[in-house]
Amino acid sequence: MINSANGGVPNYFTFLDAHNAAPTVAGTLRTGLAETTRSVSPFITSNFWDGMVSGNIFDSLAVTNPLSGDLVYWMALSVNQLTNSGLTYTPPAGTTQTFRFTLRSDMFFQDGRKVTSFDVAFSYLALKGSGAFAGGGAAPMTGVTILSPSQLDINLGAFGLFTLLSLTTVPILPGAYWTNAGSSAWNNAIMACAITNAPCYPAQYTINSANPTTTSCALNCTFSAANMNVNTAQIGAFYDPIANHTLVGSGPWECGPLTSSGISTSCSSSGTENPPVGGSYALTRFGKGLPPASSISGSYFRSNGNLALYLWSQDTGDVTHDFLNFSNVASCFGAPVTSTGSCAHFQQGIGANGGPVSVGLAQVAIVNRFVGNNWVAPFNWNNSPPTGIIPLNPRLYENTMTLNPASFAGCATPYPAGGYDC
């Protein structure tokens, strides 16, 4: 249980990390709400009780450490602040500062769709333009400039000490469910802009002041501004995302389980949002039923299984180190199984599904997945860790499994009996 300095026990990290070795009801975490929710729609959510539900379904670019309040990059691989002179394009009018976000490449929504910079841009434009409480952090935004499927700039007209802290709180929505253009148009445009050398970048979107739920496009408009316009029928107080099966995010808990079409069983006892007194919400862990780290698109990108896989990869986020590490595992490809030398590590542990086996495409792909990825950026887990985080390498829990590090379980027997990081 995580006791937040500001919010007590009921917070995002408690629900993400809680573990009970002998629960009253296996596989279940219960919490009581003092009030019914007002709405779980990201466009209407505005109080603590709403956030207890929607805040666990949607992720944001960064989160705050519950013990210190420090910012930790979450969906973002890196964040850089740029002045106008550091940009290679003309920013939107009124821009004085820009934050460049590079997204992690292994993030998926709960229906299996990949999270892209277009989804991030749509979320910021739609939530700010509609006046949603959840879009308040985007208040100083002048526009969004997309540089690639995984990199975008959020252009700002004003900047202060806490701007980045508030800017990165905006929930990230799957544009396919909320765009006025419809999911087919969105999906087709995403596919067209995901191919190598697609003529889609840079694409710059700004909110139309006369009609703020619509956008304008500049620079390159292959991905039409119409795709960035929110469906106004879905942003009102009477729209129910549970009844309409659009309550889909990339966070650790889902209103599901979901299919690729977004159809899900209801996560509410009433079948709608805001169940009455005595009713309940039942969220499902994103990845429930799957072995740890067995699916990139089918489980939460920050699950304990994926953390174990990251630690096994030996990537650290230092690009020079990680490229050398990747070269090392690539040089081990197809080499005979051995118990000594650098190749031995990559032939066992969670990344080798226990092993020992020769290094194949799976192990190489795992190491490549985490190149440049610092799990706790901008901190360093070894040398300057975030306040309160457990030391490396931790014992982890997922599904009914205990994932032990080699320091506890050793490597004499293959994972999962042996260490995940062998």
N, C-alpha and C positions, 0 to 999 in steps of 0.2 A: 504494500500500500504506500502511496506517495502522499505525504502531507504538504500540500502547497503552502508557501508562505502567505499567499494572498487569498486562496480559495478553500483551504482545508483539504480533506480527503477526496471529495468528489471532483476530480479533475481528469483531464485527458490522459495523463500518464498513469494514473491509478488504473483506469480501464484498459490501457495498453499493456501494462506490466504485471497486474495483480496475479498472484498464484497462491493457491491453497492446497496443501498436500492431502488434506482430508475434508473436502467440501461437503456440506450438508446435501446439496444436490450436485452430482458430478457434472462438470462441464458448464456450470451456470454461475454467473455473477449477478447478484441482485442489488438494486439500490432503490430507495424510495424517494419520490418527489413530493414536496410539500404542496405543490400546485399542479394543475393540469397545464399542458403546454398551450401556448397561444397559436403557434404554427411551427411546423418543421420545414417549411419552404425557405430556402436560402434568401428569398426576396422579402420575406416577412419576419423571419426569426429576429427577435430583438431582446430576449431576456435570458436569464440563467437557465430556466427550465427548458426552453426551446433548445438552447445550446447543449444541454446534456444529451440530447438526441442527435441533432444535426451536426454538432461539433465533433462527434465521433464517426460520422459518415463521410464528411468532407475534410480534405487536408488543405494546408496553406503552404506558401513558399518557405516560411520559416516558423519556428515556434519559440516560445520563451521557456527557459529553464524554470520549473515550478519552485525551485528552492532559492534561486538568485535573481530571476528576472532577465538573465542574459539571453541574447538572441542566439539560437542555434539554427543553422540552415537545415531545412527539412526536405522539401521537394527540390530545392536548388542545390546544385553541385558547387556553384561558386556565385558570388555577388561582387560586382565591381562598380564603383562610383565614377562617373565620367562628367567632365565639363563639356560644353558645346564644342570646344576646340578639339576634343578627343574623339568626336564622332566623324564617321565617313559619309554621312548623309545630312541633309537639312532637317533639323528636328521640328516638331510642331511649334506654332507660334506661341511665344511666352515661355518656352522651355529655358530653364537656367541650369538644371542638373539632370542627370540620367543615371538610373541604376540598371546595370546589365545583369540579367539572370541566365545562367546556364543550367538547364534542367538535368536531373538524373535520367538516364536512358532506360531504366528498368521499371518505370512506373506505368501502371495500368488501372483503368477504372474497373469497378467491380463486375462489369459485364464483359470484360476482356478487351475493351478498346484501349489503345495506347494513349497516354496523356501526352499532348503536344503543346507547343507554344501558342498555337491557335486557341486551344481550350483556355489557357491562362489569359490570353488577351481578351477573349470573349467574356470571361468571368469579370475581369476588371471593368470593361466597358459597360456590360449589362448591369452589374450591380451598382456602379456609380451612376450611370445614366438613369436608372429607375429610381434612384434615391433610396435604395435599400440600406437598412442599418448596417448590414454586413459589408457594404461597400464603402463605409465611412473612411477606412484607411486609405482609399484611393482619392480622397478629396483634392490633394495637390497635383494630381495627374493631368497632364496636358494631352497625352496620347500614348499609344503603344506602337512600337516599331518592331516587327518580327524579322529576325535575321536568319533563322533556320528553323527546322522542326523542333529543335531543342534549345534555342537561344532567342531571347527577346529583350528589348529595352523598354523600361517604363520611364517615360519622359515626365519631368516634374517642373512646375512653375515656381515652387517654393520648397525650401529645404531647411530643416531644423534638427536639433539634437535627437529627437525621437521619431523622425520621419520614417526611417527604415523599419523601426519597431512596429509602427502602426500600418505602414504600407504592406507589410508581408502577412497581415492577419486575414486578408481577403480570402474566402473559401474558393477553391477551384472546382468549377462545374464542368461536366462534359457538354460541350457546345451542341452536340447532336440532339440532346433532349430538350434544349431550351431555345434554339434558334428559330426565328420566324420563317426561315427558308425551308425548314423541314429536314429531317434526319438524312434523307437520301441525298439531297443537295450538299449537305455538310460532308457526308462520308465521301462522296465523289470528289469534292474539292480537296479534302485531306489526302486522299490517295494520289491525286494529281500533283500535290505539293510535297509528297514524301519521297518521290523518286529522286535519284541522284541528278544534280544539276537542273532541278526543276526551276522554271522561270518565275518564281514566286517571291523572291527576296531582293532587297528589303521591302516589306509591305508595312505601310503606316496607317493606323486607324485613329480617328478622333471622334469625339462625341459631338453630334449636331446640337448647337445651343438652342435652336428653335424647336427641335423635336429630340430630346435627349435619349430616347429609347432607340434612336437610329444612329448610324455612324457614317463617316465619310472616309474615303481611302485616298492615299497618295503614294507616290514613288512607284510601286508595282501592285497592280490590283487584280492579278490572276485569281487570287482568293478573294472573291467579291465581297464588298462591304455589306451586301445583303445578307451574307452568312453571319455577320457579326451583329445583326439586329435581333434583339430578343423578341420572343413571341409575347406580346403584351397581354394576351389572354391567360398567360401562365404566371403573371407577376402580381396579381391581385390577392386580396385577403381571403377570397373564397376559393382559390385554386388549391386543390388537395394533391400534393405530389405522391402520397401513398396510394390513394385511390386510382391515380392516373399512371402509376408505376414509373415515375420519373425521379424518385428519390435515390439517385445513384451517384456515388462519389468514388474517390480513390483511397479513402481512409480505412482504418483497421476494422470497422464494423459496418455491416451492410443490412439494408432493409430487404432481406432476400430469403433464400439464395436467388441470384439472378441468372438469366440466360443472356446470350448475345443480343437478343432482341429487347432486353430490358425488362421482360415480363418476370415478375417475382411473386412469391407468396406474400401476403401482408405481414408487416412487422408490428401491427397494432391489433389489440384484442377486438376492436370495433370494426376493423377493416378500413378505417379512415384515420386521418391525423386527429390529434387531440381527443383520445379516448376519455370517457367520463371518469369521475371519481370511482375508484375500484378497478378501473381498467389498467392496461399495461402496454408497454412497447417491448418487443423481444427482438433484439438485434443479433445477427449471426456473425461470428468472426470471419473476416475475409480470408478464405483459405481453409475453413473448417473441413475436416475429412481427408485432407491431402497430407502425405508425408512431408515433414519439414523441408523447405527449399526445393520441392520437387517440381514446381511450376512457377515460371516467371509471371505469366499473365493471370494465373488463378489464385494468387495469394498476395497478401500485403507486402509491399516492397521493403517495409521496415519490420517485418515479422522476426521473431526470435530465430526461426530457421534460416532466414536470409542473413541475419547478423552472424550466425555460426558460419554460414557459407562465406561471408565477407572476411571473417577472421581467418578462415582456412585459406583463402586466396593469397594472403600475405600482402595484398595491396594496402597502401596507407593514405593515399591521396597526394603524396609527393610524386609529381609526374615523372621526374627522373628515376626515382626508385621504382615506380610502378612499370615503366617501360622496360627497365632492366629485368624486373620480375617476370614480365610477360615474355621477354626474350628467353628467359630461363625455362619457363614451362613449355614454350614452343620448341626449344631444343631437346626437350625430353619426349617429344611426340614419338610414340611407337617404340621407345627404348624398352629393353627387357626389364621386368620387375626386379627391383633391388631393395636391399634393406639399408643401404648407405648412400651418401651423396645427396645432392639437391633434388634429384628426380624422385627419391624415395617418398618425400613429403607429398608430392602431387599424385602419387599412386595409391594413396590411402586417405582415410578421413571422409568427411561428409561430401567433399567435392568429387570423390571417386566412388561414392555410394558404398563406402566401406572398404572395398578393395581387399588385398592389393591387386591392382590391375595396371596394365600399361597406360600411359597417358594418351588419351584420344581427344577428339574434337570437343567433348563435353568439358573436360578440365580446362582446355585452352580457352573455351568460350567463357567459362566462369571467371577466370583471371582477367580476361579482356573486359568483361562486364563491369568490373570494379576499378579499372584503371582510372586514376585521378579522383577516386571517391574517398573522401575523408568522412567517416560515419558521423562525426561530431563537429564538423567544421562550423565556425572558424577556430575551434579549439583543437588540441592534440590530446588524444586519449591517454597516451603514455606520459608526456612531459608536462602538459598544462591542461588537464582534463576539466570538463564542466563540473561545477559544484555539485557534489552529492552523487556522482555517477560511480557505479561499482567498478573496481579495478579489473583490468584485463587479466586473463581471458575468463569470462564469467561462466557459471553454470546457468543453463537456459532451459526453458520449459515451453513445449508447444504440443498441442493435442494432448495425448496421454503420455508423451515421451519426455524424458529428461535428457537434455543434451549436455553431456559432461565434457569439459576440456581435458586435454591430455595430462595436465597437471594433477587432475583428480583421478581419471580412469586409466591413464597410461595408454600405450599403443600396442600392447601385446596381443590384444584381440581387436578385430575390426570394428569400426563404427557400425551400429550405434552403441554396442557394449563398450567399445574403446572411445577414445577422445575424438570429438568432431574436428579438431584442429591438428590431428596427427600428420 
